[in-house]
């Protein structure tokens, strides 16, 4: 019947065209329009679809059964649930505590680094990069091994900080040490650019040193500081590993753990998890809007020519306590977690404590022997991270070119889609992917396959290649493309032989960054990994739940040092090819 209708329709159109009743319009579709349609469609499937399904599930509680009945039936009861109100309050309280604590530590550190001659300044920069290399859930487990009863602190000093660790302030403390480098580097680099020139002018006009700093230098640095604190806020509300590790024993639950609980514990509450996911997205979006308002409500122009680095002030008699401040922060944020990870991985048994006779390599031998699927988990993470890096690299190149170079309509929407993951916590992406692909109407089913993990990683990390490639395209002259067209090169030849080599360094750096982050991602791996598939993060998390922290920490050593090695390669490559 469908074929008959199609033949009749084609014959009717041919008759109307032949009889001049329906003029045949020329169809001109440019390569840019085709690329825009294809790229937009892929991004909608990758980024938009999970968010749409979360929204539909929140509105229509029976949509998983194929019914659009009872819209908004569970929204008000869920919003009036005292447990939800407590989850929202805990999330905001935790974010506020981490943001304030981070500002207290990182802003002075960054200001001292930028404006004064700190001994070994470059060394401190390298040291403060290390917390980025330690996944938050591993750092939380390391602090648990250190501060809990019979932990390393009690074995060395006789003092137990168990009650502090498993409390609200303990969670805040651990999370501050994970994220403070974000603000440290933002403040130090911003103040270096703003420099001391305006402070010098202020002092010439009679202002004191403190007055010049607070009335000139600091206000001009607000955009960088506000953006970094916003990033800390978003990282805190979407972080799963630390609240799940420490909050469960402290009785402190947040939105992220609440969503995971509704998806993993019986009875499963899919509509409730979707409503909580939308609330979490709204909080993240409000944070972005607040940062935009802070930055754009007044002018912060401070550079009208070539930037000149500020002349740093000698510390003089304050050198000792400033160096001590840097050393103390480095010790608690870097040395303690890494030493705890190493100690646990090289201890034969936890009951044997910190002693030479208890040193053993049996946990690493267990990894090499693939006990518990350790090597399988490592190889799975490497393959999934590679796939995610390749996928985001291709999409990033396409989006970057279309947004920066093309003149087709809709590129602003494409740019919006590529940035949307910044406001989508990992657990929301995981929930959306489960809801979207656990449907019978798809011609190809990827649910409960490793492809779900690749999609989750690609969705979360897509903004990295997009931003790197977009910046590279903005630095290229359009004369390169014009010259290629003059000599008769097609678009594909011009892109492959001219644009791709020029943007390759930025693209490779962004793909390495995606690989490093995807290889240790936790919450999406826990939520969407199919049965029988284990990644590095789920392996470490599972080993602690099973009471085998030694093997888990041995895997953590492999993850941390492999990521460190990759970052070293990335840094060397960046300095060689991007400067």
C-alpha positions as CSV (number, residue, x, y, z in Angstrom):
1,X,0.0,0.0,0.0
2,X,2.8,2.4,0.9
3,X,4.4,1.8,-2.6
4,X,1.1,2.5,-4.3
5,X,0.7,5.8,-2.5
6,X,4.3,6.8,-3.3
7,X,3.9,6.0,-7.0
8,X,0.6,8.0,-7.1
9,X,2.3,11.0,-5.4
10,X,5.2,10.9,-7.9
11,X,2.9,10.7,-10.9
12,X,0.8,13.6,-9.6
13,X,3.9,15.8,-9.1
14,X,5.1,15.0,-12.5
15,X,1.7,15.9,-14.1
16,X,1.6,19.2,-12.2
17,X,5.1,20.2,-13.3
18,X,4.5,19.2,-16.9
19,X,1.2,21.2,-16.9
20,X,3.1,24.2,-15.5
21,X,0.8,24.2,-12.5
22,X,3.7,23.6,-10.1
23,X,7.0,25.2,-11.1
24,X,10.1,23.2,-10.4
25,X,12.3,25.2,-8.0
26,X,16.1,24.7,-8.2
27,X,17.4,23.0,-5.0
28,X,20.7,24.4,-4.0
29,X,22.2,23.0,-0.9
30,X,25.7,24.1,0.0
31,X,28.3,22.0,1.8
32,X,28.1,24.3,4.8
33,X,24.3,23.7,5.1
34,X,24.8,19.9,4.8
35,X,27.5,20.0,7.4
36,X,25.3,22.1,9.7
37,X,22.4,19.7,9.4
38,X,24.5,16.6,10.0
39,X,26.4,18.1,12.9
40,X,23.3,19.6,14.5
41,X,21.5,16.2,14.2
42,X,24.4,14.4,15.9
43,X,24.6,16.9,18.7
44,X,20.8,16.7,19.3
45,X,21.2,12.9,19.5
46,X,24.2,13.2,21.8
47,X,23.4,16.2,24.0
48,X,19.8,17.2,23.5
49,X,18.2,13.8,23.5
50,X,19.2,12.8,27.1
51,X,18.0,16.2,28.5
52,X,14.7,16.0,26.6
53,X,14.0,12.5,27.9
54,X,14.8,13.6,31.5
55,X,12.4,16.5,31.1
56,X,9.6,14.3,29.5
57,X,10.0,11.7,32.3
58,X,9.7,14.4,34.9
59,X,6.5,15.7,33.3
60,X,4.9,12.4,32.3
61,X,5.6,9.8,34.9
62,X,4.1,7.0,32.8
63,X,6.0,7.7,29.6
64,X,8.3,4.7,30.1
65,X,5.2,2.6,29.6
66,X,4.3,4.5,26.4
67,X,1.6,6.7,28.0
68,X,1.5,10.5,28.2
69,X,-1.2,10.5,30.9
70,X,-1.2,12.3,34.2
71,X,1.2,15.2,33.3
72,X,2.9,16.8,36.2
73,X,1.2,14.3,38.6
74,X,4.4,13.7,40.6
75,X,6.0,17.1,40.3
76,X,4.2,18.8,43.2
77,X,4.3,15.8,45.6
78,X,8.1,15.4,44.9
79,X,8.7,19.1,45.4
80,X,6.8,19.0,48.7
81,X,8.7,16.0,49.9
82,X,10.8,17.0,53.0
83,X,13.5,14.7,51.9
84,X,13.9,16.6,48.6
85,X,14.0,19.9,50.4
86,X,16.8,18.5,52.6
87,X,18.7,17.3,49.6
88,X,18.5,20.7,47.9
89,X,19.6,22.4,51.1
90,X,22.5,20.0,51.7
91,X,23.6,20.5,48.0
92,X,23.6,24.3,48.3
93,X,25.1,24.3,51.7
94,X,27.9,22.0,50.6
95,X,28.6,24.1,47.5
96,X,28.6,27.3,49.5
97,X,31.0,25.9,52.0
98,X,33.4,24.6,49.3
99,X,33.3,27.9,47.4
100,X,34.0,30.0,50.5
101,X,36.7,27.7,51.8
102,X,38.3,27.6,48.3
103,X,38.3,31.4,48.1
104,X,39.8,31.7,51.6
105,X,42.7,29.4,50.6
106,X,43.2,29.9,46.8
107,X,42.7,33.7,46.5
108,X,45.6,34.6,48.9
109,X,47.7,31.9,47.3
110,X,47.0,33.2,43.8
111,X,47.6,36.8,44.8
112,X,50.9,36.0,46.4
113,X,52.0,34.0,43.4
114,X,51.1,36.8,41.0
115,X,52.2,39.9,42.9
116,X,55.2,38.8,45.0
117,X,58.5,37.0,44.4
118,X,57.5,33.6,45.9
119,X,60.6,31.3,46.2
120,X,60.2,28.4,43.7
121,X,57.1,29.9,42.1
122,X,57.2,27.6,39.1
123,X,57.7,24.5,41.3
124,X,54.5,25.4,43.3
125,X,52.6,25.7,40.0
126,X,53.6,22.2,39.1
127,X,52.7,20.9,42.6
128,X,49.3,22.5,42.6
129,X,48.5,20.8,39.3
130,X,48.7,17.4,40.9
131,X,45.2,17.6,42.7
132,X,43.8,17.7,39.1
133,X,45.4,14.3,38.5
134,X,43.9,12.6,41.5
135,X,40.3,11.7,40.9
136,X,38.1,13.1,43.7
137,X,36.8,9.6,44.7
138,X,40.4,8.4,45.1
139,X,41.3,11.4,47.1
140,X,38.3,10.8,49.4
141,X,39.3,7.2,49.8
142,X,42.8,8.2,50.6
143,X,41.7,10.6,53.3
144,X,39.4,7.9,54.7
145,X,42.4,5.6,55.1
146,X,44.3,8.4,56.8
147,X,41.8,9.9,59.2
148,X,39.4,7.1,60.2
149,X,39.8,5.0,63.3
150,X,43.0,3.0,63.2
151,X,44.0,5.1,60.2
152,X,47.5,6.3,59.3
153,X,47.1,9.5,61.4
154,X,46.2,7.5,64.5
155,X,49.0,5.0,63.9
156,X,51.6,7.8,63.7
157,X,50.3,10.3,66.3
158,X,47.6,8.5,68.3
159,X,45.0,11.0,67.2
160,X,41.8,9.9,65.3
161,X,39.9,12.4,63.2
162,X,37.1,9.9,62.3
163,X,34.3,12.1,63.7
164,X,35.6,15.1,61.7
165,X,36.1,13.2,58.4
166,X,32.6,11.7,58.4
167,X,30.8,15.0,58.8
168,X,29.7,18.0,56.8
169,X,32.9,19.8,57.5
170,X,35.0,16.8,56.6
171,X,33.4,16.5,53.2
172,X,33.9,20.2,52.7
173,X,37.6,19.9,53.7
174,X,38.3,17.1,51.2
175,X,36.4,18.7,48.4
176,X,38.2,22.1,48.9
177,X,41.6,20.3,48.5
178,X,40.3,18.8,45.2
179,X,39.2,22.0,43.6
180,X,41.2,24.9,45.0
181,X,43.7,24.8,42.0
182,X,40.9,26.0,39.8
183,X,40.8,29.3,41.7
184,X,44.5,29.5,42.4
185,X,45.5,29.4,38.7
186,X,42.6,31.7,37.7
187,X,43.6,34.3,40.3
188,X,47.3,34.2,39.7
189,X,47.0,34.4,35.9
190,X,44.4,37.2,36.1
191,X,46.4,39.3,38.5
192,X,49.5,38.8,36.3
193,X,47.6,40.2,33.3
194,X,46.1,43.0,35.3
195,X,49.5,43.6,36.8
196,X,50.6,46.2,39.3
197,X,50.5,49.1,36.8
198,X,47.1,50.4,38.1
199,X,48.2,49.9,41.7
200,X,51.3,51.9,40.9
201,X,49.1,54.7,39.5
202,X,46.9,54.5,42.6
203,X,49.9,54.8,44.9
204,X,51.2,57.8,42.9
205,X,47.8,59.4,43.5
206,X,48.1,58.9,47.2
207,X,46.5,55.5,47.8
208,X,48.1,53.1,50.2
209,X,49.1,49.6,49.1
210,X,46.0,47.9,50.5
211,X,43.7,50.6,49.2
212,X,45.2,50.3,45.7
213,X,44.8,46.5,45.8
214,X,41.2,46.5,47.0
215,X,40.0,49.4,44.9
216,X,41.9,48.8,41.7
217,X,43.6,45.5,41.2
218,X,41.0,43.3,42.9
219,X,37.9,44.8,41.1
220,X,39.6,44.4,37.7
221,X,40.2,40.8,38.5
222,X,36.6,40.0,39.3
223,X,35.8,38.3,36.0
224,X,38.5,35.6,36.4
225,X,37.7,35.1,40.1
226,X,34.0,34.9,39.6
227,X,34.4,32.5,36.7
228,X,36.6,30.2,38.7
229,X,34.4,30.2,41.8
230,X,31.4,29.4,39.5
231,X,33.3,26.4,38.2
232,X,34.0,25.4,41.8
233,X,30.3,25.7,42.5
234,X,29.3,23.5,39.5
235,X,32.0,20.9,40.2
236,X,30.8,20.7,43.8
237,X,27.1,20.2,43.1
238,X,27.8,17.5,40.4
239,X,30.6,15.6,42.3
240,X,29.5,12.1,43.2
241,X,32.5,10.3,44.5
242,X,33.3,12.3,47.7
243,X,29.7,12.6,49.0
244,X,29.0,9.0,48.2
245,X,32.2,7.9,50.0
246,X,32.1,10.1,53.0
247,X,28.5,11.3,53.1
248,X,26.9,7.9,53.4
249,X,28.6,7.3,56.8
250,X,28.0,10.9,57.9
251,X,24.3,10.7,57.0
252,X,24.8,13.7,54.7
253,X,23.0,13.2,51.3
254,X,22.9,15.6,48.4
255,X,21.0,15.7,45.1
256,X,23.6,13.6,43.2
257,X,23.5,10.8,45.7
258,X,19.8,11.1,45.9
259,X,19.5,10.6,42.1
260,X,21.8,7.6,42.2
261,X,19.9,6.1,45.1
262,X,16.5,6.4,43.3
263,X,18.0,4.6,40.2
264,X,20.0,1.9,42.1
265,X,17.9,1.0,45.2
266,X,14.6,-0.8,45.2
267,X,12.0,0.4,44.6
268,X,13.4,2.2,41.6
269,X,11.9,5.7,41.3
270,X,12.6,6.8,37.7
271,X,10.2,9.9,37.7
272,X,11.6,11.0,41.1
273,X,15.2,10.7,39.8
274,X,14.2,12.7,36.7
275,X,12.7,15.5,38.7
276,X,15.8,15.7,40.9
277,X,18.0,15.7,37.8
278,X,16.1,18.7,36.4
279,X,16.5,20.5,39.7
280,X,20.2,19.9,39.6
281,X,20.4,21.2,36.0
282,X,18.4,24.3,37.0
283,X,20.8,25.0,39.9
284,X,23.8,24.7,37.6
285,X,22.2,27.0,35.0
286,X,21.4,29.6,37.7
287,X,25.1,29.5,38.7
288,X,26.2,30.2,35.1
289,X,23.7,33.1,34.9
290,X,24.9,34.6,38.2
291,X,28.5,34.5,36.9
292,X,27.4,36.2,33.6
293,X,25.6,38.9,35.6
294,X,28.6,39.5,37.8
295,X,30.9,39.8,34.9
296,X,28.7,41.9,32.5
297,X,27.0,44.3,34.8
298,X,30.0,46.7,34.6
299,X,33.2,47.2,32.5
300,X,36.4,45.5,33.5
301,X,38.6,46.7,30.6
302,X,42.2,46.7,31.9
303,X,44.2,46.1,28.7
304,X,44.5,48.7,25.9
305,X,47.7,47.5,24.4
306,X,50.4,44.8,24.6
307,X,50.1,43.1,28.1
308,X,53.0,43.7,30.4
309,X,53.6,41.4,33.4
310,X,53.5,43.1,36.8
311,X,56.7,43.7,38.6
312,X,56.6,41.4,41.5
313,X,57.2,42.7,45.0
314,X,60.1,41.2,47.1
315,X,58.8,39.4,50.2
316,X,61.6,40.4,52.5
317,X,61.1,39.2,56.1
318,X,57.7,37.7,55.0
319,X,59.4,35.1,52.8
320,X,59.4,32.4,55.5
321,X,55.8,32.4,56.4
322,X,54.7,32.8,52.7
323,X,56.8,29.8,51.8
324,X,55.4,27.9,54.8
325,X,51.8,28.7,53.7
326,X,52.5,27.3,50.2
327,X,54.3,24.2,51.7
328,X,51.4,23.5,54.1
329,X,48.8,23.6,51.4
330,X,50.9,21.4,49.2
331,X,51.4,18.9,52.0
332,X,47.7,18.5,52.8
333,X,46.5,18.6,49.2
334,X,49.1,16.6,47.5
335,X,51.5,14.7,49.8
336,X,48.9,13.2,52.2
337,X,46.6,11.7,49.6
338,X,49.4,10.3,47.4
339,X,51.3,8.9,50.4
340,X,48.1,7.3,51.7
341,X,47.4,5.7,48.2
342,X,51.0,4.4,48.1
343,X,51.0,3.1,51.6
344,X,47.7,1.2,51.1
345,X,48.8,-0.3,47.8
346,X,52.1,-1.5,49.3
347,X,50.7,-2.9,52.6
348,X,50.2,-6.6,52.7
349,X,47.3,-6.3,55.2
350,X,45.6,-3.3,56.8
351,X,45.7,-5.0,60.2
352,X,49.5,-5.1,59.9
353,X,49.7,-1.4,60.0
354,X,52.6,0.9,59.0
355,X,55.6,-1.3,59.4
356,X,58.5,-2.5,57.2
357,X,57.5,-6.1,57.7
358,X,54.1,-5.4,56.2
359,X,55.4,-4.0,52.9
360,X,54.4,-6.2,50.0
361,X,53.8,-6.0,46.2
362,X,51.1,-8.6,46.2
363,X,48.4,-6.1,45.3
364,X,50.3,-5.1,42.1
365,X,50.9,-8.8,41.4
366,X,47.1,-9.3,41.7
367,X,46.6,-6.6,39.1
368,X,49.1,-8.1,36.7
369,X,47.5,-11.6,37.2
370,X,44.1,-10.0,36.3
371,X,42.5,-11.1,39.5
372,X,39.0,-9.8,39.8
373,X,39.3,-8.5,36.2
374,X,41.8,-5.8,37.0
375,X,43.6,-5.7,33.7
376,X,40.3,-6.1,31.8
377,X,39.0,-3.0,33.6
378,X,42.2,-1.1,32.6
379,X,42.0,-2.1,29.0
380,X,38.3,-1.3,28.9
381,X,38.9,2.2,30.2
382,X,41.7,2.8,27.7
383,X,39.6,1.6,24.8
384,X,36.5,3.6,25.9
385,X,38.5,6.7,26.5
386,X,40.2,6.4,23.1
387,X,36.8,6.1,21.4
388,X,35.4,9.1,23.3
389,X,38.5,11.1,22.4
390,X,38.1,10.3,18.7
391,X,34.4,11.0,18.6
392,X,34.7,14.3,20.4
393,X,37.7,15.3,18.3
394,X,35.7,14.8,15.0
395,X,32.7,16.6,16.4
396,X,34.9,19.4,17.9
397,X,36.5,20.0,14.5
398,X,33.1,20.1,12.7
399,X,31.5,22.4,15.3
400,X,34.5,24.7,15.6
401,X,34.7,25.2,11.8
402,X,30.9,25.8,11.4
403,X,30.7,28.2,14.4
404,X,33.8,30.2,13.5
405,X,34.2,30.0,9.8
406,X,30.8,29.3,8.2
407,X,28.1,31.9,7.5
408,X,25.2,29.4,7.6
409,X,22.1,30.2,9.7
410,X,21.8,28.3,13.0
411,X,25.4,28.3,14.0
412,X,24.5,30.0,17.3
413,X,22.2,27.1,18.2
414,X,25.0,24.7,17.3
415,X,27.4,26.6,19.6
416,X,24.7,26.5,22.4
417,X,24.4,22.7,22.0
418,X,28.1,22.2,22.1
419,X,28.3,24.2,25.4
420,X,25.2,22.7,27.0
421,X,27.1,19.8,28.7
422,X,28.8,22.4,30.9
423,X,25.5,22.8,32.6
424,X,24.7,19.1,32.7
425,X,26.1,17.2,35.6
426,X,27.4,13.7,34.8
427,X,24.7,11.9,36.7
428,X,22.0,13.8,34.7
429,X,23.6,12.8,31.4
430,X,23.7,9.2,32.7
431,X,20.0,9.3,33.6
432,X,19.1,10.9,30.3
433,X,21.0,8.3,28.3
434,X,19.3,5.4,30.2
435,X,15.8,6.9,29.6
436,X,16.5,7.8,26.0
437,X,18.0,4.5,24.8
438,X,16.0,2.1,26.9
439,X,13.2,2.3,24.4
440,X,11.8,-0.3,22.0
441,X,11.2,2.1,19.1
442,X,14.9,2.5,18.2
443,X,16.0,0.5,15.1
444,X,19.4,-0.1,16.7
445,X,19.6,-0.8,20.4
446,X,22.7,0.4,22.2
447,X,21.3,0.1,25.7
448,X,23.3,-2.1,28.0
449,X,26.3,-2.0,25.7
450,X,29.7,-0.3,25.9
451,X,28.5,2.3,23.4
452,X,26.5,3.9,26.2
453,X,29.7,4.7,28.1
454,X,31.3,6.2,24.9
455,X,28.2,8.4,24.4
456,X,28.2,9.5,28.1
457,X,31.9,10.4,28.0
458,X,31.5,12.2,24.7
459,X,28.6,14.2,25.9
460,X,30.3,15.3,29.1
461,X,33.6,16.2,27.5
462,X,32.6,17.6,24.1
463,X,33.1,21.3,25.2
464,X,36.9,20.7,25.5
465,X,37.6,20.0,21.8
466,X,35.0,22.6,20.7
467,X,36.7,25.4,22.6
468,X,40.2,24.4,21.7
469,X,39.4,24.1,18.0
470,X,37.3,27.2,17.9
471,X,40.2,29.2,19.4
472,X,42.6,27.7,16.8
473,X,40.2,28.7,13.9
474,X,40.0,32.2,15.3
475,X,43.8,32.5,15.1
476,X,43.9,31.4,11.4
477,X,43.6,33.9,8.6
478,X,40.7,33.4,6.2
479,X,43.2,34.1,3.4
480,X,44.4,30.5,3.6
481,X,40.9,29.2,2.5
482,X,40.6,31.9,-0.1
483,X,44.0,31.0,-1.6
484,X,42.9,27.3,-1.7
485,X,39.7,28.2,-3.5
486,X,41.6,30.3,-6.0
487,X,43.7,27.3,-7.0
488,X,40.6,25.2,-7.5
489,X,40.8,23.1,-4.3
490,X,37.5,21.5,-3.2
491,X,36.2,21.9,0.4
492,X,37.4,18.5,1.4
493,X,40.9,19.0,0.0
494,X,41.1,22.5,1.6
495,X,40.0,21.2,5.0
496,X,42.3,18.1,5.0
497,X,45.4,19.7,3.6
498,X,45.3,23.2,5.0
499,X,42.9,23.6,8.0
500,X,43.4,20.2,9.6
501,X,47.2,20.5,9.8
502,X,46.9,24.0,11.2
503,X,44.5,23.1,13.9
504,X,46.0,19.6,14.7
505,X,48.0,20.7,17.7
506,X,45.0,22.2,19.5
507,X,42.8,19.3,18.5
508,X,45.4,16.7,19.7
509,X,45.8,18.5,23.1
510,X,42.0,18.6,23.6
511,X,41.7,14.9,22.7
512,X,44.4,13.9,25.1
513,X,42.6,15.9,27.8
514,X,39.3,14.0,26.9
515,X,41.2,10.7,27.1
516,X,42.7,11.5,30.5
517,X,39.4,12.5,32.1
518,X,37.3,9.8,30.4
519,X,39.7,7.0,31.6
520,X,38.8,7.8,35.2
521,X,35.2,9.0,35.1
522,X,33.1,7.5,37.9
523,X,29.4,8.5,38.1
524,X,28.5,7.8,34.4
525,X,30.5,4.6,34.5
526,X,28.5,3.4,37.6
527,X,25.2,4.3,36.1
528,X,25.4,3.2,32.5
529,X,28.0,0.4,32.4
530,X,26.4,-2.8,31.2
531,X,26.6,-6.0,33.2
532,X,30.0,-7.5,33.1
533,X,31.8,-4.4,32.0
534,X,34.2,-2.8,34.5
535,X,36.2,0.3,34.2
536,X,39.1,1.6,36.3
537,X,36.8,3.8,38.4
538,X,34.2,1.2,39.0
539,X,36.9,-1.3,39.8
540,X,38.4,0.9,42.5
541,X,35.0,1.8,43.9
542,X,34.0,-1.8,43.9
543,X,37.2,-3.0,45.7
544,X,36.5,-0.7,48.6
545,X,32.9,-1.8,48.8
546,X,34.1,-5.4,48.9
547,X,36.7,-4.7,51.6
548,X,39.8,-5.0,49.4
549,X,41.3,-1.4,49.5
550,X,44.8,-2.6,48.8
551,X,44.0,-3.8,45.3
552,X,41.8,-0.8,44.7
553,X,44.7,1.6,45.7
554,X,47.1,-0.4,43.5
555,X,44.9,0.3,40.6
556,X,44.7,4.0,41.8
557,X,48.5,4.2,41.6
558,X,48.3,3.0,38.0
559,X,45.6,5.5,37.2
560,X,47.3,8.5,38.8
561,X,50.7,8.0,37.4
562,X,49.5,7.1,33.9
563,X,47.4,10.3,33.9
564,X,50.4,12.3,35.2
565,X,52.6,10.9,32.4
566,X,49.9,11.8,29.9
567,X,49.7,15.3,31.3
568,X,53.5,15.7,31.0
569,X,53.3,14.7,27.3
570,X,50.4,17.1,26.8
571,X,52.3,20.0,28.5
572,X,55.5,19.4,26.4
573,X,53.4,19.1,23.2
574,X,51.5,22.3,24.0
575,X,54.7,24.3,24.6
576,X,56.3,23.0,21.5
577,X,53.4,23.4,19.0
578,X,51.0,25.9,20.5
579,X,53.3,28.8,21.4
